[in-house]
Amino acid sequence: MNRLEIIDQLNYELFIAKRVIAAKQYKSSISSPIIKIAIIAIALGMVIMMVSVATGIGLQQKIREKLSGFNGHIQITNFDDNNSEITLNPVSKKQDFYPKFTNIDGIKNVQVFATKAGIIRTKTDFEGIIFKGVGQKYDWTFFKEYLTDGKLPDFSQEVSNEVLISEEISNRLDIHLGDEFNILFVKDDPAKAPWIRVVTVVGVYNSGFQEFDENFVIADIRHIQKMNRWNEDEVGGFEVLLNNFDEIQQKSDQVYLQTASSLNSKSVIEKYPSIFEWISLFDNNMYLIIAIMILVAGINMITALLVLILERTQMVGILKALGGSNFSIRKIFLYNAAYLIIKGLFWGNLIGLTLLFVQKYFSVLTLDTSTYYVNAVPVYIDFGYIALLNIGTLLLCLSMLVIPSIIIAKISPAKSIKFE
């Protein structure tokens, strides 16, 4: 056998050795507790990252949804109202943008509204509320989701006495579905007797947003028009609903430019800046948790890789003696490390998705509505961000393993073959 044949034979044996080692190395080291800890760390890290992102985004979306449900994404009112929750000065419905913005894309609906302060009076109690009047083309999608009893009011015909109240008001004042009650409205002249409206409860909702639930009663806007002596084409303002909340700042600027100088438009973010500043902090928390989890997983994988290398010191020496390069041997260990990471990610995804779906459909974990504005931990599941978490974790952990794998280059074949 000549020299070339010997070299070919050695290369062939090296090729077979690499494949056998790559296939069996993990099985041979499965008993190592450090390897198990590394896999568990990857799995737990993925579970925590998935739960953090799903609940963080879910809570942000729910709070945005509820604020927008009561106020619209953008409100257009008279400048003279000075940001009051009560609409004092009427706005004409004869606007270029009503009933539809023709020059702005991405707008779902433009609906009229008006608000007036009132007092609910029952036989045993009374309480101040905000009487919100809406029109025939009002989008009931939000209240339909949170309707707990009865039906939605119908304002399509003549002036309706039907109202929608919250569970908060229903429980506090002992007013229930089908009950009639009085709402008093103070006139401009306090010496005169107040207006009294007798209304009927046809629906009860529970949004979980206590600040609104304890105040708002949804009714026919024509009651407010009549009490304020407004014309039929005069309303308190307009609510603009968007198709995509992420475009709210851009659309808000466009809406402002499309409205008359006597009108003011304000997005829900501008109306409730403190709430949106608070929920924006969730992003920082999510980024911090992801960074910590990946760092912990990476450190555990570095430890596991070093253990694998030390356990296979003799093998490294033999491969080097057979002509294997440092780069090719490092790839063997990195392939095994990738296998461990993928196994950890698999279990992490399985456990994480199970927990998220259980919470999504059964609401096991609850929250204090006075603090978080929701009664259960909301969950947002998107396989796009789950894929990004998996790919990012795999790539970052492997990147962290490149440097410690350099230790293979320091192993001497002569010494390592004798290593025990």
Secondary structure, DSSP 4 states (H G I P E B T S, - for coil): --HHHHHHHHHHHHHHHHHHHHHHHHHHTTT-HHHHHHHHHHHHHHHHHHHHHHHHHHHHHHHHHHHHHHH-SEEEEEGGGTT-SS--S-EES--TTSS--SS-SSEEEEEEEEEEEEEEE-SS-EEEEEEEEE-TT---HHHHHHEEEE-----SSS---EEEEEHHHHHHHT--TT-EEEEEE--SSTTSPPEEEEEEEEEEE--S-HHHHTTEEEEEHHHHHHHTT--TTEESEEEEEES-GGGHHHHHHHHHHHS-TTEEEEEHHHHSHHHHHHHHHHHHHHHHHHHHHHHHHHHHHHHHHHHHHHHTHHHHHHHHHTT--HHHHHHHHHHHHHHHHHHHHHHHHHHHHHHHHHHHHH--SB--HHHHS-SB------HHHHHHHHHHHHHHHHHHHHTGGGGGGG--HHHHHT--
